[in-house]
Amino acid sequence: MFIKFVNKIIRVLVLGDIMFFSAFGLIGPIFAIFVTNQIVGATVATAGFAATINLLTRALLQMPVARYIDNHKGEKDDFRFMIAGSTLVSIVPFIYLFVSIPMHLYLAQVILGIGGALANPGWYAIFTRHIDKNKEGTEWSLENVSVGIAAAGAATIGGILAQNFGFHSLFLIVGVLSLLGVIIQISLYSTVIEMDNHHHHE
């Protein structure tokens, strides 16, 4: 498969992303059904507001985080932000298990937004720095196509799982898949530290 021909860091970042997009793809299309059916006093508008909270939180915080990591040399901080953010994102499906009123949901969405704001700039910085020369278009496309296919497949599977096993089982699966994505990212730690130390000695 083509993915073998890209360097280890790009490969691991893409694989981690596939896990995250597979995980959240499972609940994406049916999230509004969960909100209206399982949360007391929630409406379709509640689901829309929940999505807005996540996206707004992420939009407001992402630029300051990006500025911070750009102003600090080396990749350790990029890596730490990426792992911290990804971990927060992974916790959210487990929080959904205990959501019973809209306010719980909104708090979960704030955490999701903070997680995204921390993880994205670090991920982008590391991906951009390690992209193979003359393969920029191919490797960005590999990322886009991979996560697109993962999310597409997950959308159908998520609906089937929710219908047959209920939302609680589905959120547990989403949480576990997300945590696997974090573990895949953490596997880069030694490579990133090694490269950082190498650059400092140059």
C-alpha positions in Angstrom: 0.0 0.0 0.0 1.2 3.5 -0.7 1.4 4.4 3.0 4.6 2.3 3.2 6.4 4.8 1.0 5.9 7.8 3.4 8.2 8.4 6.3 7.5 7.0 9.8 6.3 10.3 11.4 3.8 11.0 8.6 2.6 7.4 8.6 2.0 7.5 12.4 0.2 10.8 12.3 -2.1 9.6 9.5 -2.8 6.3 11.4 -3.6 8.2 14.6 -5.9 10.5 12.7 -7.7 7.5 11.0 -8.4 6.2 14.5 -9.9 9.6 15.7 -11.9 10.1 12.6 -13.2 6.5 12.6 -14.1 6.9 16.3 -16.0 10.2 16.0 -17.3 9.2 12.5 -19.3 6.5 14.4 -21.4 9.1 16.2 -21.3 12.1 13.9 -24.4 11.5 11.8 -26.5 10.2 14.7 -25.4 12.6 17.4 -28.6 14.6 17.1 -30.7 11.5 17.7 -28.7 10.8 20.8 -29.2 14.3 22.1 -33.0 14.4 21.4 -33.7 10.8 22.6 -31.4 10.4 25.6 -31.1 13.9 27.2 -34.0 15.2 29.3 -35.4 18.5 27.9 -33.1 18.5 24.8 -34.4 19.3 21.4 -32.9 19.3 17.9 -31.8 22.9 18.6 -29.8 21.6 21.6 -27.8 19.4 19.2 -27.1 22.4 17.0 -26.1 24.5 20.0 -23.8 21.7 21.2 -22.0 21.6 17.8 -21.6 25.4 17.9 -20.1 25.4 21.4 -17.5 22.8 20.3 -16.5 24.7 17.1 -16.5 28.1 18.7 -14.3 27.0 21.6 -11.9 25.4 19.2 -11.8 28.5 16.9 -11.2 30.9 19.8 -8.4 28.9 21.4 -6.6 27.4 18.5 -4.8 30.6 17.3 -3.2 31.5 20.7 -2.0 27.8 21.0 -0.6 27.9 17.4 1.2 31.2 18.2 2.7 29.7 21.4 4.1 26.6 19.7 5.5 28.7 16.8 7.3 30.9 19.2 8.9 28.0 21.0 11.7 26.2 19.2 11.8 22.4 19.0 9.1 19.8 18.7 8.6 18.8 22.3 6.0 21.4 22.9 4.1 20.6 19.6 4.1 17.0 20.7 2.9 17.7 24.2 0.1 20.0 23.0 -1.0 17.3 20.5 -1.1 14.6 23.1 -2.8 16.7 25.8 -5.4 17.8 23.3 -6.0 14.3 21.8 -6.3 12.9 25.4 -9.0 15.5 26.2 -10.9 14.7 23.0 -10.7 10.9 23.9 -12.2 11.6 27.3 -15.4 13.2 25.8 -17.1 10.0 24.6 -16.8 8.6 28.1 -18.3 11.9 29.5 -21.3 11.4 27.1 -22.1 8.2 29.0 -23.1 10.3 32.0 -24.8 13.2 30.2 -28.4 13.5 31.4 -29.2 17.3 30.9 -28.2 19.8 28.2 -25.7 21.6 30.6 -23.7 18.3 30.9 -23.6 18.1 27.1 -22.5 21.7 26.7 -19.6 21.2 29.2 -18.6 18.0 27.3 -18.5 20.1 24.1 -16.3 22.8 25.7 -13.8 20.1 26.7 -14.0 18.7 23.1 -13.3 22.2 21.7 -10.4 22.8 24.1 -9.0 19.3 23.1 -9.2 20.2 19.4 -7.6 23.6 19.9 -4.6 22.0 21.7 -4.2 19.0 19.4 -4.6 20.6 16.0 -1.7 23.1 15.9 0.7 20.6 17.3 -0.4 18.0 14.8 -0.2 20.4 11.9 3.2 21.7 12.9 4.7 18.2 13.2 3.1 17.0 9.9 4.2 20.1 8.0 7.8 19.8 9.3 8.2 16.2 8.4 6.4 16.0 5.1 8.6 14.4 2.4 10.0 16.9 -0.1 8.2 16.8 -3.5 5.4 14.6 -2.0 3.6 17.5 -0.3 0.4 17.1 -2.4 0.4 13.4 -2.2 0.9 13.2 1.6 -1.7 15.8 2.4 -4.0 14.0 0.0 -3.2 10.7 1.7 -4.2 12.3 5.0 -7.5 13.7 3.6 -8.5 10.6 1.7 -7.6 8.3 4.6 -9.7 10.2 7.2 -12.5 10.7 4.7 -12.8 7.0 4.0 -12.5 6.2 7.7 -15.3 8.7 8.6 -17.4 7.5 5.7 -17.2 3.8 6.7 -17.7 4.7 10.4 -20.9 6.7 9.7 -22.7 3.5 8.5 -21.3 1.3 11.2 -22.2 3.8 13.9 -25.8 3.8 12.9 -25.9 0.0 13.0 -24.2 -0.2 16.3 -26.4 2.4 17.9 -29.5 0.6 16.6 -28.5 -2.8 17.8 -26.5 -2.1 21.0 -27.6 1.4 22.1 -25.6 4.6 22.5 -23.8 3.5 25.7 -22.0 0.7 23.9 -21.3 3.0 21.0 -19.7 5.7 23.2 -17.5 3.1 24.8 -16.3 1.9 21.4 -15.7 5.6 20.3 -13.7 6.3 23.5 -11.6 3.2 23.1 -10.8 3.9 19.5 -9.9 7.5 20.4 -7.6 6.3 23.1 -5.9 4.0 20.6 -5.4 7.1 18.4 -3.6 8.7 21.4 -1.4 5.7 21.9 -0.5 5.7 18.2 0.5 9.3 18.6 2.5 8.7 21.8 4.5 6.1 19.9 6.2 9.0 18.1 7.6 10.4 21.4 11.1 8.8 21.2 11.5 9.8 17.5 10.4 13.4 18.2 12.8 13.8 21.3 15.7 12.2 19.3 15.2 14.7 16.5 14.9 17.6 18.9 18.1 16.6 20.6 19.9 16.1 17.3 18.9 19.7 16.2 20.1 21.2 19.5 23.5 19.6 19.0 23.9 20.8 15.4 
